[in-house]
Amino acid sequence: MDLQTLTYSVVGASFVLYIGIAIWSKANSTSEFYVAGKHVHPIANGMATAADWMSAASFISMAGLIAFLGYEGSMYLMGWTGGYVLLAMLLAPYLRKFGKFTVPEFIGDRYYSQTARIVAVICLIFISFTYVAGQMRGVGIVFSRFLEVPVNVGLFIGMGIVFIYAVLGGMRGITYTQVAQFCVLIFAYTVPAVFIAFQLTGNPFPQLALGSEMSDGSGLLLDKMDTVLVDLGFTSYTEPFNDKSMIDVFAITTALMVGTAGLPHVLVRFFTVPKVRDARRSAGWALVFIAILYTTAPAVGVLARMNLVNTVNGPEGVGTAYSEIPGWFQTWENSGLLGWFDHNGDGKIQYAAGNAFSSDNKGKPLFVGDERGQFGERLISNPSKGEIATGAPFANEIYVDRDMMVLANPEIAGLPNWVIALIAAGGVAAALSTAAGLLLVISASISHDLLKSTFAPNISEKSELMAGRIAAAVAIGIAGYLGMHPPAFVAQVVAFAFGLAASSLFPVILLGIFSKRINKWGAISGMCVGLVFTSAYIIYFKGVFIEPMAVNTADNWLFGISPEGIGAIGMLLNFAVAFVVSYLTPEPPKEIQDMVESIRVPQG
């Protein structure tokens, strides 16, 4: 069976499975739509949480970033896994004990204010739509390459699948669909990693292959990687702080960590279990399931980069003739995620340090081509003046989008077609599982926190359920648009969402649990300051209103911190403003302070 037919079969079978689960688990009440009736088993909830959290950024983009960043790529591993531990220990059990449907509901009740609740909804929508833009880009990448359809067509297919099981099944449908998606994505991620690890090192365990000898006897894998990259003009793979400063790495790690603990679509998962004890157990199981992928990702990144260098530059290291390059190269060229420009006219592909194409600082090359993203024949050397270069000598001749590395890895390594089809199904599962969770959080915030609890308190349960489904449908449409116009790589877009969560929701949730003195004025002020500061910083430096190349450099960043890490500063501002304002205004009512005490202290 040819690759395209096999891919359609595997991905199609996964879609049938997801839709079948959604129909079987259709939500019939608001409790089932918002929190799956609060009767999900801890192990199932752990798998669903892992799938919800391991998004397209984890599956598609993280290993690609590790492949190109080397040492600095560890900030994604440390930030996301450390953040989950923070979430499991400090927030999840207490939020479950509070026993409501949504995060804004907790904030509104804890801070005895509808205004606080509405501000929390605004923060949540900002975070969720930023996050979902990355997921929809991931869906488009997978579809455009493996199903060989335009990116926009792939987005529409993904939107349709999410629409069916998110709008129909609600949290109940999403939960059990995510259990299936976890099984698909983890199998799809680890199987190619095992094949390639054994191929290059003779060790079938990717985690151990990272420190193993190469099969050809040329030394340890990481030592060989360092040698090869330095010879090509790149910086050492294992040497720290080549591409990012220490302060920026620390800030990004912190923002990812506390952002994880403030992500609404992850927090809401702990409302779906029967008891507080089950929330702790499901958090533990989720960490086990997450660890399978996160301990594999560093090896996948190294193996993918090594395979790319060996294949493109050839065994002699002098470049492979374009006419002799394997078929995967042209296929990925057609997707717009890989490009070649023969600067010296020798007909060979040369991969080394340097940019083959001018960049717009959003991870996309600037070139003459059609609107589908095909590369043209000439390089734009100065986009601001419209100048065209005509064959000046360059060391590097290819552009590689980091988001293609994991997906292309099986093809580069020459693995069987069924493994390639499997990776496509896994990429779709990772993106759709998180997108569905985010869209449901948006839906619940609009229908439950804004409509039912604020503007139409007398609405019937049936009408509220219908409003939730309509809100989910509208959110899916907006998510699709954002997927067509993403601001950066998948993992970078997700990092922005984590920064927004770190600077807006995390401080007020943490203070709401562990401080009786923080009042509604402090919480509202802190959320507003954190959200406005962080979003303004990201918007400014990512070039929403101005040309990004003019300002998005380390020399212009505050304290040398990039937009991906600025959420750490926003979080500190949120904490500071919340404390100052709270201590300058009256303390919360006694019943609120008693409620805070009851959340933290077990009752005999």
SEZA-555785 format. One line per 2 residues: number of its first residue (from 1); for each residue x, y, z of C-alpha. Coordinates in nm, 4 decimals, always signed. Each point is the difference from the previous one (the first is absolute). Example, Ala and Ser with C-alpha at 12.3 -4.5 7.8 and 13.67 -1.06 7.14 Angstrom:
# SEZA-555785
1 = +1.2300:-0.4500:+0.7800 | +0.1370:+0.3440:-0.0660
//
This chain:
# SEZA-555785
1 = +0.0000:+0.0000:+0.0000 | +0.1414:+0.3423:-0.0956
3 = +0.0707:+0.2607:+0.2687 | -0.2884:+0.2350:-0.0779
5 = -0.2610:-0.2789:+0.0022 | +0.1446:-0.1416:+0.3213
7 = +0.0025:+0.3430:+0.1623 | -0.3600:+0.0667:-0.0964
9 = -0.0944:-0.3400:+0.1432 | +0.1793:+0.0463:+0.3332
11 = -0.1075:+0.3613:+0.0558 | -0.3535:-0.0786:-0.1197
13 = -0.0276:-0.2943:+0.2388 | +0.1061:+0.2256:+0.2897
15 = -0.2678:+0.2524:-0.0992 | -0.2656:-0.2708:-0.0056
17 = +0.1111:-0.1054:+0.3475 | -0.0200:+0.3556:+0.1372
19 = -0.3419:+0.0684:-0.1506 | -0.1326:-0.3349:+0.1215
21 = +0.1114:+0.0785:+0.3552 | -0.1614:+0.3442:-0.0225
23 = -0.3332:-0.1479:-0.1059 | +0.0177:-0.2657:+0.2738
25 = +0.0825:+0.2563:+0.2697 | -0.2339:+0.2826:-0.1017
27 = -0.0572:+0.2514:+0.2798 | -0.3617:+0.0262:+0.1175
29 = +0.0448:+0.2511:+0.2824 | +0.2115:+0.3047:+0.0811
31 = +0.1932:-0.2036:+0.2583 | +0.0970:-0.2539:-0.2680
33 = +0.0752:+0.2775:-0.2508 | +0.2238:+0.2003:+0.2365
35 = +0.1637:-0.2600:+0.2299 | -0.1039:-0.3444:-0.1366
37 = -0.2404:-0.0508:+0.2923 | +0.2963:-0.0154:+0.2451
39 = +0.0279:-0.3770:-0.0288 | +0.3102:-0.0574:-0.2157
41 = +0.2362:-0.2681:+0.1351 | +0.3412:+0.1414:+0.1120
43 = +0.1977:-0.2121:-0.2501 | -0.2261:+0.1018:-0.2886
45 = +0.0159:+0.3600:+0.1161 | +0.3793:-0.0264:+0.0172
47 = +0.0133:-0.1167:-0.3624 | -0.2442:+0.2702:-0.1095
49 = +0.1998:+0.2638:+0.1891 | +0.3213:-0.1168:-0.1654
51 = -0.1604:+0.0204:-0.3460 | -0.1535:+0.3395:+0.0830
53 = +0.3359:+0.1325:+0.1130 | +0.2305:-0.1652:-0.2576
55 = -0.1082:+0.2178:-0.2864 | +0.1360:+0.0482:-0.3501
57 = +0.2798:+0.1957:+0.1670 | +0.1105:-0.3112:+0.1892
59 = -0.0501:-0.2447:-0.2862 | +0.0998:+0.2025:-0.3053
61 = +0.2076:+0.2962:+0.1078 | +0.1858:-0.0704:+0.3251
63 = +0.2448:-0.2589:-0.1371 | +0.0509:+0.2267:-0.3029
65 = +0.1007:+0.2845:+0.2294 | +0.2302:-0.2325:+0.1959
67 = +0.1512:-0.1157:-0.3312 | +0.1011:+0.3557:-0.0913
69 = +0.0486:+0.1671:+0.3400 | +0.1917:-0.2807:+0.1685
71 = +0.0643:+0.0794:+0.3660 | -0.2455:+0.2911:+0.0058
73 = -0.2780:-0.2297:-0.1191 | -0.0024:-0.1537:+0.3469
75 = -0.1921:+0.3031:+0.1260 | -0.3134:-0.1395:-0.1658
77 = +0.0475:-0.3361:+0.1717 | +0.0727:+0.1525:+0.3411
79 = -0.2697:+0.2646:-0.0231 | -0.2867:-0.2215:-0.1095
81 = +0.0752:-0.3009:+0.2206 | +0.0923:+0.2126:+0.3036
83 = -0.3172:+0.1991:-0.0477 | -0.2087:-0.3114:+0.0042
85 = +0.1501:-0.1027:+0.3356 | -0.0778:+0.3479:+0.1299
87 = -0.3579:-0.0344:-0.1237 | -0.0455:-0.3463:+0.1508
89 = +0.1365:+0.0964:+0.3431 | -0.1250:+0.3544:+0.0540
91 = -0.3204:+0.0468:-0.1979 | -0.1814:-0.3102:-0.1257
93 = -0.1213:-0.1550:+0.3303 | -0.1179:+0.3316:+0.1422
95 = -0.1913:+0.0992:-0.3110 | -0.1711:-0.3404:-0.0006
97 = -0.0916:+0.0467:+0.3658 | -0.1574:+0.3333:-0.0897
99 = -0.2250:-0.2032:-0.2292 | -0.1115:+0.2456:-0.2685
101 = -0.0079:-0.0275:-0.3785 | +0.2585:+0.2519:-0.1243
103 = +0.3044:+0.2048:+0.1010 | -0.1829:+0.3351:-0.0383
105 = -0.2705:-0.1386:+0.2291 | +0.2639:-0.0671:+0.2670
107 = +0.1464:+0.3485:-0.0438 | -0.3446:+0.1659:+0.0088
109 = -0.1070:-0.1806:+0.3186 | +0.3373:+0.0215:+0.1758
111 = +0.0297:+0.3721:-0.0674 | -0.3750:+0.0611:+0.0544
113 = -0.0239:+0.2021:-0.3208 | -0.1699:-0.0370:-0.3366
115 = +0.2549:+0.2467:-0.1377 | +0.2839:-0.2325:+0.1025
117 = -0.1831:-0.2851:-0.1700 | -0.0404:+0.1965:-0.3250
119 = +0.3667:+0.1078:+0.0023 | +0.0958:-0.3666:+0.0493
121 = -0.2167:-0.0944:-0.2999 | +0.1772:+0.2634:-0.2119
123 = +0.3398:-0.1335:+0.1105 | -0.1111:-0.3557:-0.0720
125 = -0.1197:+0.0878:-0.3506 | +0.3284:+0.1813:-0.0777
127 = +0.2004:-0.3009:+0.1183 | -0.2139:-0.2637:-0.1680
129 = -0.0206:+0.1639:-0.3418 | +0.3759:+0.0647:-0.0010
131 = +0.0600:-0.3642:+0.0909 | -0.2505:-0.1380:-0.2495
133 = +0.1667:+0.1928:-0.2857 | +0.3034:-0.2235:+0.0471
135 = -0.2121:-0.3148:-0.0025 | -0.1771:+0.0927:-0.3211
137 = +0.3339:+0.0771:-0.1669 | +0.1061:-0.3504:+0.1021
139 = -0.3133:-0.1477:-0.1580 | +0.0697:+0.1924:-0.3217
141 = +0.3625:-0.1189:-0.0139 | -0.0953:-0.3658:+0.0394
143 = -0.2806:+0.0116:-0.2543 | +0.1916:+0.2010:-0.2594
145 = +0.2869:-0.2480:-0.0007 | -0.1486:-0.3440:+0.0591
147 = -0.3417:+0.0351:-0.1620 | +0.1445:+0.2265:-0.2699
149 = -0.2722:+0.2589:+0.0242 | +0.0411:+0.3779:+0.0396
151 = +0.0532:+0.1183:+0.3567 | -0.3381:+0.1748:+0.0119
153 = -0.1818:-0.3154:-0.1122 | +0.1776:-0.1924:+0.2748
155 = -0.1090:+0.2604:+0.2527 | -0.3629:-0.0306:-0.1066
157 = +0.0123:-0.3794:+0.0360 | +0.1499:+0.0324:+0.3483
159 = -0.2588:+0.2590:+0.0970 | -0.2769:-0.2337:-0.1129
161 = +0.1276:-0.2895:+0.2121 | +0.0395:+0.2182:+0.3098
163 = -0.3456:+0.1473:-0.0604 | -0.1618:-0.3446:+0.0121
165 = +0.1499:-0.1296:+0.3223 | +0.0368:+0.3306:+0.1877
167 = -0.3428:+0.1437:-0.0791 | -0.1833:-0.3333:+0.0249
169 = +0.1800:-0.1680:+0.2889 | +0.1217:+0.2943:+0.2067
171 = +0.2497:-0.0887:+0.2742 | -0.1379:-0.3544:+0.0191
173 = +0.0621:-0.0618:-0.3686 | +0.3328:+0.1821:+0.0020
175 = +0.1266:-0.1961:+0.3017 | -0.0478:-0.3436:-0.1506
177 = +0.1111:+0.1187:-0.3427 | +0.3192:+0.1318:+0.1598
179 = +0.0649:-0.3413:+0.1574 | -0.0017:-0.1473:-0.3518
181 = +0.2083:+0.2900:-0.1327 | +0.2615:-0.0524:+0.2696
183 = +0.0398:-0.3639:-0.1025 | +0.0356:+0.1031:-0.3660
185 = +0.2452:+0.2858:+0.0556 | +0.2284:-0.1794:+0.2477
187 = +0.0212:-0.3088:-0.2231 | +0.0640:+0.2190:-0.3051
189 = +0.2751:+0.1934:+0.1791 | +0.1909:-0.2884:+0.1549
191 = -0.0058:-0.2561:-0.2842 | +0.2046:+0.2119:-0.2486
193 = +0.2314:+0.1045:+0.2847 | +0.0717:-0.3667:+0.0809
195 = +0.0677:-0.0811:-0.3670 | +0.2375:+0.2939:-0.0523
197 = +0.1794:-0.0415:+0.3344 | +0.0748:-0.3623:-0.0893
199 = +0.0994:+0.1012:-0.3534 | +0.2623:+0.2565:+0.1117
201 = +0.1214:-0.1409:+0.3315 | -0.1113:-0.3630:+0.0222
203 = -0.1940:+0.0880:+0.3170 | -0.3804:-0.0281:-0.0351
205 = -0.0705:+0.2240:+0.3004 | +0.0115:+0.3664:-0.1151
207 = +0.0646:+0.1280:+0.3531 | +0.3142:-0.2177:+0.0229
209 = +0.0999:+0.0483:-0.3644 | +0.0618:+0.3665:+0.0733
211 = +0.3136:-0.0987:+0.1919 | +0.0936:-0.3044:-0.2074
213 = +0.2741:-0.0738:-0.2531 | -0.0758:+0.0464:-0.3691
215 = -0.0502:-0.3254:-0.1905 | +0.2862:+0.0873:-0.2373
217 = +0.2421:+0.0298:+0.2940 | +0.0577:+0.3733:-0.0523
219 = -0.0536:+0.0870:+0.3661 | -0.2822:+0.1016:+0.2312
221 = -0.3125:+0.1401:-0.1673 | +0.0198:+0.3424:+0.1673
223 = +0.3765:+0.0284:-0.0599 | -0.0547:-0.0830:-0.3675
225 = -0.2785:+0.2579:-0.0176 | +0.2292:+0.2685:+0.1447
227 = +0.2788:-0.0836:-0.2433 | -0.2230:-0.0045:-0.3080
229 = -0.1774:+0.3270:+0.0810 | +0.3168:+0.1911:+0.0922
231 = +0.1609:-0.1154:-0.3259 | -0.2990:+0.1450:-0.1868
233 = +0.0359:+0.3351:+0.1728 | -0.2753:-0.0455:+0.2604
235 = +0.0548:+0.0508:+0.3711 | +0.0598:-0.2999:+0.2255
237 = -0.3168:-0.1983:+0.0621 | +0.0689:-0.0709:+0.3679
239 = +0.1648:+0.3295:+0.0950 | -0.2385:+0.2250:+0.1978
241 = -0.1326:+0.3440:-0.0893 | +0.1068:+0.0233:-0.3638
243 = -0.3272:+0.1261:-0.1429 | -0.1637:+0.1366:+0.3155
245 = +0.1387:+0.1729:+0.3077 | -0.0166:-0.1538:+0.3465
247 = -0.2572:+0.2557:+0.1180 | -0.2226:-0.0695:-0.3005
249 = +0.0200:-0.3783:+0.0468 | -0.0862:+0.0437:+0.3679
251 = -0.2900:+0.2339:-0.0795 | -0.1457:-0.2272:-0.2691
253 = +0.0287:-0.3054:+0.2282 | -0.1742:+0.1891:+0.2812
255 = -0.2755:+0.1293:-0.2290 | -0.0637:-0.3484:-0.1393
257 = -0.0025:-0.1512:+0.3481 | -0.2432:+0.2370:+0.1666
259 = -0.1951:+0.0342:-0.3246 | -0.0623:-0.3740:+0.0017
261 = -0.1430:+0.0297:+0.3498 | -0.2344:+0.2745:-0.1200
263 = -0.1307:-0.1589:-0.3204 | -0.3811:-0.0125:+0.0260
265 = -0.0506:-0.3017:-0.2272 | +0.2325:-0.2063:+0.2218
267 = -0.1393:+0.1303:+0.3293 | -0.3559:-0.0882:-0.0972
269 = +0.0993:-0.3655:-0.0414 | +0.0241:-0.0322:+0.3790
271 = -0.3661:+0.0966:+0.0363 | -0.0991:-0.3205:-0.1844
273 = +0.0977:-0.2582:+0.2670 | -0.2270:-0.1118:+0.2877
275 = +0.2209:+0.0933:+0.2993 | +0.2930:+0.2180:+0.1067
277 = +0.2096:-0.3144:+0.0434 | -0.0789:-0.0918:-0.3597
279 = +0.1294:+0.3390:-0.1154 | +0.3376:-0.0778:+0.1587
281 = +0.0026:-0.3521:-0.1453 | -0.0909:+0.1156:-0.3510
283 = +0.2748:+0.2653:+0.0198 | +0.2508:-0.2726:+0.0851
285 = -0.1165:-0.2250:-0.2836 | +0.0123:+0.2911:-0.2452
287 = +0.3611:+0.0697:+0.0961 | +0.0895:-0.3636:-0.0714
289 = -0.1665:+0.0143:-0.3427 | +0.1601:+0.3364:-0.0809
291 = +0.3454:-0.1279:+0.0975 | -0.0124:-0.2630:-0.2756
293 = +0.0046:+0.2683:-0.2698 | +0.2115:+0.2584:+0.1822
295 = +0.2874:-0.2371:+0.0708 | -0.0063:-0.1075:-0.3651
297 = -0.0047:+0.3507:-0.1530 | +0.3710:+0.0903:+0.0517
299 = +0.1094:-0.3180:-0.1789 | -0.2481:+0.0662:-0.2826
301 = +0.1425:+0.3505:-0.0462 | +0.3616:-0.1183:-0.0157
303 = -0.0750:-0.2969:-0.2264 | -0.2079:+0.2155:-0.2378
305 = +0.2751:+0.2640:-0.0354 | +0.2678:-0.2655:-0.0524
307 = -0.2046:-0.1737:-0.2692 | -0.0688:+0.3308:-0.1757
309 = +0.3682:+0.0955:-0.0120 | +0.1118:-0.3438:-0.1171
311 = -0.2655:-0.0231:-0.2727 | +0.0293:+0.3521:-0.1403
313 = +0.3794:+0.0381:+0.0149 | +0.0697:-0.3615:-0.0927
315 = +0.2579:-0.2406:+0.1430 | +0.2868:+0.2105:-0.1346
317 = -0.1422:+0.3197:+0.1476 | +0.0207:+0.1855:-0.3323
319 = -0.3709:+0.0150:-0.0792 | -0.2463:-0.2298:-0.1743
321 = -0.0992:+0.0657:-0.3595 | -0.3576:+0.1224:-0.0184
323 = -0.0727:-0.2600:-0.2685 | +0.1077:-0.2759:+0.2414
325 = -0.1716:+0.1206:+0.3175 | -0.2725:-0.2355:+0.1347
327 = -0.3623:+0.0782:-0.0847 | -0.0817:+0.1346:+0.3465
329 = +0.1995:+0.3174:-0.0747 | -0.2176:+0.1071:-0.2934
331 = -0.3150:-0.1006:+0.1858 | +0.0829:+0.2259:+0.2935
333 = +0.1002:+0.2762:-0.2429 | -0.3518:-0.0172:-0.1395
335 = -0.1396:+0.0457:+0.3513 | +0.1860:+0.3314:+0.0352
337 = +0.1906:-0.1144:+0.3106 | +0.3262:-0.0722:-0.1800
339 = +0.1775:+0.2037:-0.2636 | +0.3158:-0.0192:-0.2126
341 = +0.1773:+0.2766:-0.1896 | +0.3068:-0.1021:-0.2013
343 = +0.2173:+0.3047:+0.0698 | +0.3191:-0.1322:-0.1614
345 = -0.1728:-0.1746:-0.2902 | +0.1660:-0.3391:+0.0523
347 = -0.3267:-0.1936:+0.0164 | +0.0794:-0.1294:+0.3489
349 = -0.1845:+0.0658:+0.3235 | +0.2264:+0.1518:+0.2621
351 = -0.1075:+0.0248:+0.3652 | +0.2137:+0.2106:+0.2330
353 = -0.0242:+0.2959:+0.2348 | -0.1728:+0.3093:-0.1378
355 = -0.3315:+0.0975:-0.1563 | -0.0825:-0.1166:-0.3496
357 = -0.2924:+0.2415:-0.0060 | -0.0701:+0.3346:+0.1616
359 = -0.2320:-0.0408:+0.2987 | -0.2946:+0.1982:+0.1312
361 = +0.0919:-0.1056:+0.3585 | -0.3121:-0.2137:+0.0240
363 = +0.1718:-0.3130:-0.1181 | -0.1107:+0.0466:-0.3598
365 = +0.2364:+0.0714:-0.2914 | -0.0674:+0.2889:-0.2336
367 = +0.0045:-0.1086:-0.3615 | -0.1604:+0.0461:-0.3381
369 = -0.2682:-0.2645:-0.0348 | -0.3694:-0.0703:-0.0138
371 = -0.2410:+0.0377:+0.2913 | +0.0155:-0.3721:+0.0893
373 = +0.3519:+0.0514:+0.1273 | +0.2075:-0.1407:-0.2882
375 = +0.3548:+0.1286:-0.0135 | +0.0955:+0.2119:-0.2973
377 = +0.3292:+0.0020:-0.1859 | +0.1494:+0.3183:+0.1399
379 = +0.0792:+0.1230:+0.3477 | -0.1426:+0.3262:+0.1334
381 = +0.3077:+0.1528:+0.1624 | -0.1548:+0.3245:+0.1164
383 = -0.3796:-0.0303:+0.0324 | -0.0423:+0.3594:+0.1207
385 = +0.1428:+0.1288:-0.3289 | -0.1192:-0.2826:-0.2216
387 = +0.3525:-0.0868:-0.1149 | +0.0593:-0.3436:-0.1499
389 = +0.3277:-0.1902:+0.0368 | +0.1211:-0.1886:-0.3079
391 = +0.2259:-0.2795:+0.1161 | +0.2464:+0.1478:+0.2491
393 = +0.2080:-0.2750:+0.1686 | -0.1454:-0.1341:+0.3257
395 = +0.1197:-0.2905:+0.2181 | -0.3522:-0.1177:+0.0816
397 = -0.2521:-0.0773:-0.2707 | -0.3043:-0.1431:+0.1783
399 = -0.2683:+0.1287:+0.2330 | -0.1421:-0.2525:+0.2482
401 = -0.3156:+0.0787:+0.1960 | +0.0409:-0.1359:+0.3525
403 = -0.3590:-0.1208:+0.0050 | +0.0752:-0.2597:-0.2696
405 = +0.2768:-0.1872:+0.1828 | -0.2045:-0.2533:+0.1979
407 = -0.2437:-0.0596:-0.2845 | +0.2743:-0.0410:-0.2602
409 = +0.2289:-0.2068:+0.2221 | -0.1367:-0.3455:-0.1023
411 = +0.0250:+0.0902:-0.3692 | +0.3543:+0.1347:+0.0343
413 = +0.0994:-0.3209:+0.1792 | -0.1616:-0.2150:-0.2719
415 = -0.2483:-0.1709:+0.2327 | -0.2966:-0.2050:-0.1330
417 = -0.3093:+0.1785:-0.1287 | -0.2159:-0.1198:+0.2895
419 = +0.2277:+0.1828:+0.2454 | -0.0295:+0.3198:-0.2058
421 = -0.3801:-0.0352:-0.0062 | +0.0037:-0.0575:+0.3752
423 = +0.1891:+0.3239:+0.0657 | -0.2639:+0.1877:-0.2007
425 = -0.2801:-0.1441:+0.2146 | +0.1960:+0.0861:+0.3148
427 = +0.0572:+0.3607:-0.1051 | -0.3693:+0.0475:-0.0739
429 = -0.0964:-0.1624:+0.3319 | +0.2342:+0.2269:+0.1981
431 = -0.1284:+0.3173:-0.1631 | -0.3696:-0.0908:+0.0107
433 = +0.0027:-0.1230:+0.3615 | +0.1318:+0.3301:+0.1347
435 = -0.2064:+0.2104:-0.2395 | -0.3180:-0.1717:+0.1211
437 = +0.0875:+0.0608:+0.3653 | +0.0726:+0.3663:-0.0647
439 = -0.3160:+0.0540:-0.2005 | -0.2128:-0.1597:+0.2698
441 = +0.1552:+0.2289:+0.2629 | -0.0875:+0.3006:-0.2163
443 = -0.3520:-0.1338:-0.0479 | -0.0527:-0.0616:+0.3734
445 = +0.1303:+0.3456:+0.0894 | -0.2420:+0.1684:-0.2372
447 = -0.3107:-0.2098:+0.0697 | +0.0505:-0.0656:+0.3738
449 = +0.2088:+0.2906:+0.1328 | -0.1337:+0.2807:-0.2175
451 = -0.3507:-0.1094:-0.0986 | -0.1298:-0.2173:+0.2850
453 = +0.1835:+0.1647:+0.2890 | +0.0065:+0.3623:-0.1150
455 = -0.2372:+0.1135:-0.2722 | -0.2811:-0.2605:+0.0011
457 = -0.0135:-0.1727:+0.3407 | -0.3505:-0.1374:-0.0620
459 = +0.0871:-0.1852:-0.3186 | -0.1051:-0.3672:-0.0027
461 = +0.2532:-0.2841:+0.0000 | -0.1092:-0.1003:-0.3503
463 = +0.0542:+0.3546:-0.1298 | +0.3365:+0.0233:+0.1751
465 = +0.1072:-0.3273:-0.1616 | -0.1039:+0.1317:-0.3419
467 = +0.1865:+0.3265:+0.0648 | +0.3117:-0.1991:+0.0898
469 = -0.0180:-0.1926:-0.3264 | -0.0513:+0.3181:-0.2047
471 = +0.2930:+0.1663:+0.1776 | +0.2187:-0.3048:-0.0755
473 = -0.0976:+0.0162:-0.3684 | +0.0870:+0.3714:-0.0232
475 = +0.3283:-0.0603:+0.1835 | +0.0917:-0.2731:-0.2501
477 = -0.0527:+0.2458:-0.2866 | +0.2263:+0.2595:+0.1626
479 = +0.2597:-0.2674:+0.0769 | +0.0040:-0.1007:-0.3657
481 = +0.0675:+0.3584:-0.1054 | +0.2872:+0.0265:+0.2491
483 = +0.1404:-0.3255:-0.1334 | +0.0129:+0.1527:-0.3486
485 = +0.1948:+0.3024:+0.1296 | +0.2286:-0.1256:+0.2797
487 = +0.2581:+0.2464:+0.1380 | +0.2901:-0.2481:+0.0390
489 = +0.1107:-0.3615:+0.0405 | -0.2452:-0.2250:+0.1841
491 = +0.2090:-0.0138:+0.3164 | +0.0605:+0.3758:-0.0041
493 = -0.3729:+0.0746:-0.0290 | -0.0648:-0.2388:+0.2873
495 = +0.2749:+0.1708:+0.2026 | -0.1866:+0.3294:-0.0410
497 = -0.3154:-0.1632:+0.1385 | +0.1929:-0.1332:+0.2982
499 = +0.1398:+0.3479:+0.0622 | -0.3501:+0.1456:+0.0016
501 = -0.1191:-0.2710:+0.2419 | +0.3011:+0.0594:+0.2266
503 = -0.0569:+0.3735:+0.0158 | -0.3791:+0.0034:+0.0381
505 = -0.1657:-0.3087:+0.1536 | +0.2704:-0.1856:+0.1931
507 = +0.0697:+0.2690:+0.2650 | -0.3655:+0.0573:+0.0904
509 = -0.0753:-0.3744:+0.0149 | +0.3018:-0.0654:+0.2236
511 = -0.0739:+0.2980:+0.2249 | -0.3671:-0.0929:+0.0069
513 = +0.0915:-0.3356:+0.1535 | +0.2851:+0.0953:+0.2325
515 = -0.0661:+0.3618:+0.1049 | -0.3074:+0.1148:+0.1889
517 = +0.1049:+0.3656:-0.0214 | -0.0154:+0.0475:-0.3792
519 = -0.3272:+0.1717:-0.0875 | -0.1970:+0.0608:-0.3177
521 = +0.1684:+0.3327:-0.0754 | +0.3446:-0.1557:+0.0180
523 = -0.0987:-0.2958:-0.2167 | -0.1656:+0.2138:-0.2692
525 = +0.2907:+0.2471:-0.0094 | +0.2586:-0.2778:-0.0124
527 = -0.1705:-0.1848:-0.2857 | -0.0424:+0.3175:-0.2043
529 = +0.3593:+0.1166:+0.0474 | +0.1468:-0.3446:-0.0738
531 = -0.2118:-0.0593:-0.3097 | +0.0433:+0.3490:-0.1482
533 = +0.3760:+0.0119:+0.0601 | +0.0707:-0.3472:-0.1413
535 = -0.2300:+0.0226:-0.3013 | +0.1258:+0.3495:-0.0875
537 = +0.3611:-0.1194:+0.0155 | -0.0729:-0.3010:-0.2234
539 = -0.2044:+0.2056:-0.2479 | +0.2702:+0.2678:-0.0229
541 = +0.2950:-0.2304:-0.0544 | -0.1776:-0.2506:-0.2241
543 = -0.0921:+0.2738:-0.2430 | -0.3788:+0.0083:+0.0072
545 = -0.0066:+0.3750:-0.0609 | +0.3575:+0.0647:-0.1140
547 = +0.2724:-0.1774:-0.1943 | +0.1430:-0.2559:+0.2459
549 = +0.3553:-0.0049:-0.1390 | +0.0422:+0.3601:+0.1108
551 = -0.0458:-0.0729:+0.3713 | -0.0015:-0.3749:+0.0726
553 = +0.3634:-0.0336:+0.1074 | +0.1629:-0.0682:+0.3355
555 = +0.1359:+0.3556:+0.0115 | -0.3547:+0.1362:+0.0191
557 = -0.1515:-0.2571:+0.2382 | -0.0693:+0.0937:+0.3613
559 = +0.2865:-0.1464:+0.2101 | +0.0892:-0.2080:-0.3069
561 = -0.3207:-0.2082:+0.0359 | -0.1704:-0.1130:-0.3200
563 = -0.3782:+0.0087:-0.0601 | -0.0130:-0.3748:+0.0797
565 = +0.1292:+0.0648:+0.3519 | -0.1568:+0.3334:+0.0896
567 = -0.2858:-0.1746:+0.1809 | +0.2404:-0.0505:+0.2924
569 = +0.0247:+0.3782:+0.0448 | -0.3755:+0.0371:-0.0511
571 = -0.0546:-0.2553:+0.2772 | +0.2202:+0.1960:+0.2415
573 = -0.1894:+0.3191:-0.0843 | -0.3296:-0.1803:+0.0608
575 = +0.1148:-0.1232:+0.3434 | +0.1364:+0.3417:+0.0971
577 = -0.3108:+0.1936:-0.1072 | -0.2349:-0.2526:+0.1648
579 = +0.1833:+0.0257:+0.3347 | +0.0350:+0.3788:-0.0016
581 = -0.3598:+0.0712:-0.1015 | -0.1395:-0.2614:+0.2428
583 = +0.1858:+0.1457:+0.2965 | -0.1112:+0.3534:-0.0887
585 = -0.3678:-0.1026:-0.0147 | -0.2343:-0.1803:+0.2432
587 = +0.0635:-0.3688:+0.0678 | -0.2410:-0.2633:-0.1384
589 = -0.3197:-0.0815:+0.1965 | +0.0337:-0.2602:+0.2757
591 = -0.2053:-0.2601:-0.1874 | +0.2457:+0.0231:-0.2925
593 = +0.2960:-0.0444:+0.2323 | -0.1718:-0.2997:+0.1574
595 = -0.0607:-0.1452:-0.3472 | +0.3710:+0.0366:-0.0851
597 = +0.0859:-0.1781:+0.3234 | -0.2433:-0.2825:-0.0753
599 = +0.1496:-0.0557:-0.3452 | +0.3454:-0.0628:+0.1432
601 = -0.0745:-0.1711:+0.3307 | -0.1681:-0.3464:+0.0067
603 = -0.3204:-0.0027:+0.2026 | -0.0442:-0.2710:+0.2690
//
